[in-house]
Amino acid sequence: NTGKIEVKAASTGNPVVTAYGYQVNISQQVTGLEPGKYRVKVQACSRYMDKAAGIKDYETRKANGQEIPNEAYLFANGEQKKVVNIWDETSTYDFAKESGQAASDLTMSNGQQIPYNSTNFANAFNAGMYENELDCTVGADGVLTLGIKNELLKSGDIIPYLAYDNFRLYKMNEEEDCTSMLVNPNFNDGQNGWIVNEGK
């Protein structure tokens, strides 16, 4: 572990994984599934700048209809979907006080805050924030390869950051919970069971 991708915030009872400053791709292959439609869920969010500078840049881009730098994806068997941006959801929770940051650095124009560090993310995820889901198909071989990646490159002020936890797997329409087929979906056992690739 070079420290680029780390499991943190174990003291909260809900460890989260953070990947800061580098591209990342983590995946797991699940076998023995019944062929058919499945839904993969994960709690995750991406940012490209932090604190007040990030908020200002995001809100300016949003107001001007400009693209938001986000190359983070949830993927499963050839399907992929962008992970939500950290600024897409806000909370009345005092993330600044908890992380020792200035409130002005984490407060959006709506007066609510965004999380900053791993303890913040653990509590945000516990509160149900930053849900992502993706529908996919498992073929006759019964194999599903799923994971999350961030392909954003560090460049100037842009520094990729991805936080994630709590993978879940369901038969389509969530009528059957298949999460038990995943190894270590909550990262309670470090990154065991996951293939971890760190990029540039």
N, C-alpha and C positions, 0 to 999 in steps of 0.2 A: 504494500500500500504506500503510494508516494504522497498521499495526503491530498491529492486532487479530488478524489471521491471518498467521502468519509461518512460512516454511520455515526450520528451524533444524537444528543439529547436523550440518552437512555434514562436519565434520572426522572424524566417526565412519565416513564412507563410506556411511552410510544416513540421509540427511536425513529429518526428520519434520516434519509440519505441526502447529502448536499454535494453538488459537483460545481466547483467554483473556478472560473478562469480557463477552463479547458473543455474541449469537445468530449462527449461521453456517449457510450452505447452499452447498455446492459440488457441482457436477454436470458430467457430460459426456454428450454424445449419441453413441452408436456406431451406425453405419449399415452395411448390407451383410452383416448376420448371417443365417444360415439360420434360418428360423422353428423354434421349439421351446422346450424347457426349458433354462434356464441357471442357473448358480450364481455369485453374486458373493461374493468374499471381500475382507476388509480387516482390517488390524490397527489397532485403535482402542480407546480407553477414555475414559470420561467421569468427571468428579468435580464436586461442587457446593461442597465446602469442602476446604481443604488441611491438611496437616500433622496434628498430634495432635488438633486440634479436629475435623477431618474424620473421622479414624479413630474417635474417641469417638462422634461423632454417628451415623456409619454403624453402628457395632457396637451402639449403644443402640437405634436404629431396627430393626435386624435382630433383636435379641433380643426386642423388643416386638411384632414382626410389623407394624411400621409401614412405610408406603410410603417408598421411597428416591427422592429427587428426581432424576429422570433423564429428560430429554426429547431425548436424542441418538439418532438413528436412521440405520441404513444403509438406503438405499432403491433400488429398481430397478423401473421399469415398473409403478408403482401398488402394489407390495408394499413393506412396511417392517418393520423389526425393531429393537428397542432395542439400542444398543451396550452392551457389558459395562461395569460399574462398575469403576473403578480398584482398589477393595478386593476385588473378586471373585477376583483372582489375586495371589498373593504369591510372593516369591522369597528364597532364601538369599543372593542377590547383595547386596553392600553399596552400595545406592543412596545412602545417607546420606553415606558417605565420599566417593563420587564427586561428589556435588552440593554438598558442604560444609554439609550440614544436620546437625542433631543426630539421632542414631540414634533417640531417643525420639519424634521428630516423624514418623518414617516407619515405625515398627515396630508391626505389628498385634499383637493379643493372642495369636496363634499363634507369636510370636517371629520371624516373617519380615517382610520389608520390601516397601514399594510404591515405585514410581518417583516422582520429584518434578519434575525439569526435562527439557528436551528431550534432553540427552545420556543421561539415565536411560531415557527412552522409546525412544531409538534402540537402546540395548543390550537393553532389555526385548523390543522387537520382533525384534531379531536372535536372541534366545534363544527366539523362538516364542510369546511371551506375547500375550494379548489378541486372539485370533482371533475374527472375526465372519463369519458367512456367511448368505446369503439366497438363496432360490430364486425364480425369476421366469420369465415367459414372454415370448418374442419372437414377435410376430405376423407376418402375411404381408408387412408393410412392411419387415421386417428391421431395425427400429430399437429400440435399447435406451437408455433414459435412466437413468443410475445416479449415485449420489453418497452424500454423508453430510451430516447436518445436526444442529444442536443448537438446539432451540427453548426451552430453559430461559432464563428472564429473570433478570437480576441483581436481587436483592431482599434487603436486609438482609445477613445472613451468607452468603446463597447467591450464589455467584459461578460462573457456568458455565465449564467448562474441558473442552476436547476435544482429544485428540491422535490423529493418524491417519497411516497410511502403507501402502504396498504393496497397492494394489488388484489383484485378480486376477479373471479371468473364465474360466469353464469351461462347456463343454456339459454338460448334466446328468449327474450321477454322476461328474463330473470325468474322463470318458473322453477329452476333448479340451480342451487348454489353448488358450483364445482370447485370452489376455492381450495378445498382440501387436496386437490390434485396438484396444486402448486407447492414448490419447496420454498419455505421461508418467505412467504408473501409480504410479511410485515417487517422484515429485516431485524427481527428480534435476535437472530443468530448471525449478526454481521451481514456479510454479503454472500454467505454460503448458499449454494444452489443456483447462483446467478453467474453468467459469463460476463465479465466486466472488461470493457475496452476503453482505455483512456487515449484521447487524441491530442492534437496540438494545443 
